[in-house]
Amino acid sequence: MTVERSFADKIVTIERHFFEQQSKFPEATGVLSNLLYDVAVSAKIIASHTTRAGLAEILGTEGKENMHGDEVQKLDTFAERTIYRMNDHTGRLAAMASEEEEGIIPIPDNYPTGKYVLIYDPLDGSSNIDFNVSVGTIFAIHRRKSKEGPGTLEDCLQKGSDLVAAGYIIYGSSTMMVYSTGQGVHGFTLDPRVGEFLLSHPNIRIPAKPKYYSVNQGYQHRWSEGMQRYTNWLQGDNDQGISLSLRYIGSLVADFHRNLLAGGIFYYPAEGKGSKKASGKLRLLYEAAPLAFLAEQAGGYASDGHNPILDIEPTGLHQRVPLFIGNRDLVKKAEEFLRDEQ
């Protein structure tokens, strides 16, 4: 009996963890905990399809492009609708915004609205689906600014520093959900035998000694001179003993997840000269800001090459930014190389 109790004490489900975190705040109502659990349930449903995509006949494209010009995958659409349908009726949200939709997604008129907004990339890295490479879901939660009624665009256009919670789900050899509410970063692995996320990575901190840099060097000829020199610096062209190995998957969630656990930096720089006006590729609201929130909670840092990602005031739902994210010292060094070329 003692052995069984000891084993059970080590099992922390994601729902239990949410409510244990909630108990630290006497004024908490449980709405955020329930919203996070709805995201976790969505992830289970999506994971059940990513692991049998070919068998379920949802592998492949829809034969159309989304608003960004990216080819829409069948699994993209499934993930998008799953997250929406799990959250449109609960009374917890004022509005949603998806990387796949041009405008905000209103809550249907026949359902109540709540005090949060949910922003999400339903299936990051979906171009890799056909090749059985890890993909993921990224989400961000803000407290609405408007007082009541339907949510507004302004409710969604908030700085990353104002996030209430953020996280991602990675669908790989196992399915993991990693999230933060500003009280550290915690990772949960889905046990397919019981259908539940179990705490596997409590209080994640980015290792002080980095191992990897992650970037698509196929585009290196398009980068500024400063960025090319920075990449050489990461490879060992320095007197500080820094020499990192290249690891690049091409799914942002997967690349970030590896570096979160192993230490390193992911970057997707602007192309051309290092002007502060140069745009990037990654979406501020759906990708950069939520991962920046996690990085900072894990002791790291994220920048657009000049300023903290979390300080950027968004001007549009699909605003793009350059992104440097990972170990603080490595990101600061990238800022230094870009500053020197101004």
Secondary structure, 3 states (H helix, E strand, C coil): CHHHHHHHHCCCEHHHHHHHHHCCCCCCCCHHHHHHHHHHHHHHHHHHHHCCCCCCCCCCEEEEECCCCCEEEHHHHHHHHHHHHHHCCCCCEEEEEECCCCCCEECCCCCCCCCEEEEEEEEECHHHHHHCCCEEEEEEEEECCCCCCCCCHHHHCCCHHHCCEEEEEEECCCEEEEEECCCCCEEEEEECCCCEEEEEECCCCCCCCCCEEECCHHHHHHCCHHHHHHHHHHCCCCCCCCCCEECCCCCHHHHHHHHHHHCEEEEECCCCCCCCCCCCCEEHHHHHHHHHHHHHHCCCEEECCCCEHHHCCCCCCCCEECEEEECHHHHHHHHHHHHHCC
